[in-house]
Amino acid sequence: MRAGAAGSAVVRRSVQVTCSASVGFYAFLYGLHQPVAALYALFTPIALGLLSSIPGTGRRQAWITLRTLPFGLALVALGTALAQSTAAAVAGMLVVGFLLGFSVVAGPRAAGPAPGLQLLYILACFPPYAPQTLAGRLTGAGVGVVLLALCQAYLLRGPPARSFRALLADALETGAIATADPDRVPVARLRELSQGMRLSRVAPGERPAGPGRGDRALGQAGGAARRVLDQLASQSELSASEGVPPGTDRTSAALRARVAGTCADTAAALRAGRPPPSAEPLRKEIQDFQADRIRRAADPGERGVDSRVLRRQAAVLTLAESAWIAVAAVGVAAAGHRGAPLAPRELFWYVDLSTARLWARRIAGNATHRSVWFQNAVRVACGLAVARLVAGTLDLAHGFWVLLTVLTLARTTVGATWRAVREAVAGNLVGAVVAGALLIAVGRHLDACAVLLVPGMFIAFALGPRLGVAYAQGLFTLVVSLAFAQITPTTWRLSEARLVDVVTGSVIGLLCGLLAWPAGARKEVRRTMASLLRSCGALVPATVEALLDAPGADPCAPSTWRTLHHLRLAEAAYAQFHSEPPAAWEEVQADWHGVLVVAYHTVLGAQRLPCFEVPRADVPPDACAWARRTAAELTTDVDRIALHFTTEKRPGPGRRPCAPPLPRHHPGLPTLVDLEVWLTAMDHQLRRIEASLTVKP
């Protein structure tokens, strides 16, 4: 997000939270004389509007906020019931903290409200044990959610985010134009659109990151559309260097025309919201294209077979296969419901699975100590549980501030947590002094506190996030002091209690950060990337064997489930790695994104090559030997690089694949060329990864 847009979003959010919190607070406190409901009506918009990162703008954001209402009420009721004893409240905090922290596996729309929901349980689970106040608590929380949703929907709604479907339509439409006429779209434009499709650059509320069938299909379609754009850009660059336009032979031109037409029709369907065209005609065209290549390669009447033409045809074939995957996945997303299995099954494994099984697979895949999402959930849950135990055992006044400190200051690395704690303690110290002086001056004049609360909230919520942790904590101390002064008789000792609680929470957060994965994703990204590379290395010889062992038989692609599992763990670690500050001890910065590219390339080849490339006759023994030897060498290279990731030892030089022995006329010639293109691309990317190992951060 641009700086101007980010600043506007902060101001817009501060206005929405201030209006919703103040309306509910004043209405319950002064209009209905219900201080308990007033407290919850004040803190619920703050929890969901400031602590949470609810994606979207306007009515979409309001709808997500309203969907949290039953969960928020349930957590308030649970916290109220468990406040009877410290042990019960701590156990509840451990379970609730982990479940809400682990909700990130469901995507940004589900995980965004999690911190705010944590705070609602925290508020309710502290003494006094007062089940008779449950109705007031639920009423205040419910009104706070509704008021916040109304403000999000109608007050300074902000510009709507571009939907992922619109981005996908742009990518397919541009790909159609570039496929039909490469000169009409500059390479830079193709690269720009491809980068814009990366999930990290898509608005959180629009990311297809959920475990459901629709999100999985849209994510697959987006990845395939990115490959279409990247392949078109690479082909344009290659044709410019060679001086030969891509797809100049008749069969290639016909296939490119079919790709252009199918992509254009799919883009139009996405914009209009209607079902996309069937991907079956494009699939048949691909099969006919490959059959024609095989026939020409085996025909002695042909004037030899130019390997350069076959390689250009391989590029066109890869482009068509990526387009076919995109169109087929868009069809699955449009249907939405569970459908019949699609071939190849490895590519569309999720189509015929129930929603419950898809959720179970996502949860089980991340329920491992190697998942950074699991690590973060455990760290936060343990920190909150310990904080609740300390606050309850020591009977700290306003002890929920201890947990709030752990919740807001905990970071994924101990170094980042320490920096946040230093700033928070300094800010709270200054804020406590100012708040104490303010309470001494106007503490007995409730009307003055009531007048100062609204502008105080707006200033704190608008400037705090922009100025940093110290300012945010100091200003928030002033806000809570003004609010509590109106609920109960308050002295300057309130700011003293808040300072003690913040320091206590900071110490607990630091200890948890020190004991539980203190390095964050720094070491985990090495381990997950090494595991991902090794699983890719195992796929290469398995794919070669699937191509060469059973000519003419039904395709049997190797299982890619294990690699996809490691890929998801690596993507999560890589995303967190980029969100953390650089570490001075990190001596070598590898090309982690290049590792992900290798994984995408390997998985796609393992899934598509046995489907489209199986030869119709036995491949010559020398060619088979070359393919198996090259696969083994690439696997060795992969293992060497993976070993470096875990041991940080510089890998030695590896052997490079040589050109394959190509027969003059043979049905397996196109398969050998396409296999060579796949293996060579993987080898080139591995070279770039090795070269990056000498780069200092």
Order of alpha helices (4+ residues) and beta strands (2+ residues): alpha-alpha-alpha-alpha-alpha-alpha-alpha-alpha-alpha-alpha-alpha-alpha-alpha-alpha-alpha-alpha-alpha-alpha-alpha-alpha-alpha-alpha-alpha-alpha-alpha-alpha
